[in-house]
Amino acid sequence: MIDDNDVQDIEEQDLYEHLRIVVDKGQSLLRIDKFLIIRTENTSRNRIQNAIDAGNVLVNEKPVKASYKVKPFDVISVVLPHPPRDTEVYPENIPLNIIYEDDDVIMVNKPAGMVVHPGFNNYTGTLVNALVYHAQQLPQMPGNDGRPGLVHRIDKDTSGLLLVSKNEWAITFLAKQFFDHSIARKYLALVWGDIAEDGMVSGYIGRSTKDRKVMAIYDDETKGKWSVTHFKVLERLGYVTLIECQLETGRTHQIRAHMKHIGHPLFNDSTYGGDKILKGTIFSKYRTFVENCFALMPRQALHAKSLGFIHPTTREFIHFETDLPLDFTAALDKWRKYVKD
C-alpha cells in the first residue's frame, strides 16, 4: 500500500518537477534565478532561465523575470521538465523501531507521519534513508529505483509493520510471496458508522477519474486491478466501529478506498472524507468531542498490526505483531469513555 496523502507515485512526477518554496523571513534581497540555483538540486542556470522565460516560475501566483528580487515570505512555484534529483538514496541517521533483524530481513514498526521512500517532494527523512544508513548495502528490485530493500509499502500516515529485505535472495523470495498474495497481513482500522457484521469488499481498484490522488472501486476490469479485503468487527463504539482487516491483495490505498466504497470511511482520513463528522448528533458538545479525537490522532485510523511470511533461508513461517501506537489508543479510549458515559 502507498501513501501520500500520500500518493507518492503520481505519474506526472515522471515528466515534471513541481517545486513550492516559501521564502524564509530572514532572506535578504536576491535575484530569483540565483535564489533557485541555490535552493534546487542538480539544476543548471540554463534550466532555471528556461523555466523563467517559459513563465514556469511564479511568485505569489504571478510569472516573474530573472531580475525579480526575492523577498521574505514570497511563495515561489516552479515547474521544471524532468526531475533534477537522481535516484541515489542518501543515508541518514534517523532512529528506527526495529522489532526483528537477521541476515536476510528487517521488520520495522513504522510511525505514522514517516514517508516510506524518497519521491515527489520527499527526498530526505524517509524510512529508506534511515534503512540505508542502518544496513548499508540493500538490494533493489528491477525498475524500483530509489527504493532499496522494499518489497511492499504502507502509507505515510499509516503506522505499523513493514518488511525489508537485506540481500538479493531475500528480496526475490519475498517478492514472490507478495505477488502470490501469500503474505499474511492484518490491519486495525477505526471507521465511521456502526458495521452490523463481518464482511468482504472486492472490486477493481484504480485511480479516480475526478481526483488522481484518490483510488476508486470499479466493476470494469479495464479500470483497475482486482482487490479483496476481508474485515471483522472487533468493537462497536456507537458512531464508529473498530475492525480488523485482512488483505487478500495489496493495492494502493486498498483498505481506505474499500471502506469508503461501502460507506464507512476511516476515521480522520482526509483523503477519503473521514475527517468530517459523518455519524452522530448535531449537538455542539458532540462536535467538540469528535474534534478532540481528531486532535489526538491527526491522521487516518489505520495500523498495520501483524505480518507473517515464509523466511527466505529457514523456510519456516514466522509471524510478528505490534501494539497500537499511543495516538490510536488515545482516540480509541476516548470513544470508549464516550460510549460508557
VENLINFEN-V409425 format. One line per field, one symbol per residue. ss: DSSP state (h for helix, s for strand, l for the rest). phi: phi as a letter, one per 20 degrees, with the letter a starting at -180 (. if undefined). burial: + if it has 9 or more other ideal C-beta (glycine too) atoms within 8 Angstrom, else -. A space follows every 50 residues. Layout:
# VENLINFEN-V409425
ss: ???
phi: ???
burial: ???
This chain:
# VENLINFEN-V409425
ss: lllsllslllhhhhlssssssslllllllsshhhhhhhhlllllhhhhhh hhhlllsssllsslllllssllllsssssssllllllllllllllllsss slllssssssllllllllsllsllllhhhhhhhhhlllllllllllllls llllllllsssssssllhhhhhhhhhhhhllllsssssssssllllllss ssssssslllllllssssllhhhlsssssssssssssllsssssssslll lllhhhhhhhhllllslllhhhlllllllllllhhhhhhhhhhhhhllll lsssssssssllllllsssssllllhhhhhhhhhhhhhhhl
phi: .cerjceedgggffdcdedccdfffefefbgfffffffedeldegfffff fffemeddclmcfcefegefcgmgdddccdfmgfeeefdefcedgceeeb bbfdccddeeffneffcgagmcecmeffgfffffdmedfbfgmdgncfne dbbcfgedepfcecedbffffffffffffelefecccdcdcfneefbfab cbqedbfffebfedecdceeffdadfbcceccfdbecmeccecdddeecc dglgfffffffencgfgmeffdneecfdcpeeffffgfgffffgffceaf ebcffcbcbeffdfmefcccccfffffffffffffffffff
burial: ++++++++-+--+--++++---+---+--++++-+++--+--+---+++- ++---++++----+---+-+---+++++++---++---+--+---+-++- ---+++++++-+-++++++--+---++++++++++--++++----+++++ +++++++++++++++++--++-+++-++--+-+++++++++++-+----- +-++++-+-----+++++-----+-++++++-+---++-++++++++-++ +++++++++++--+++++++++++---+-------++-++-+++-++-++ ++++++++++++-----+-+-+--+-++++++-+++-+---
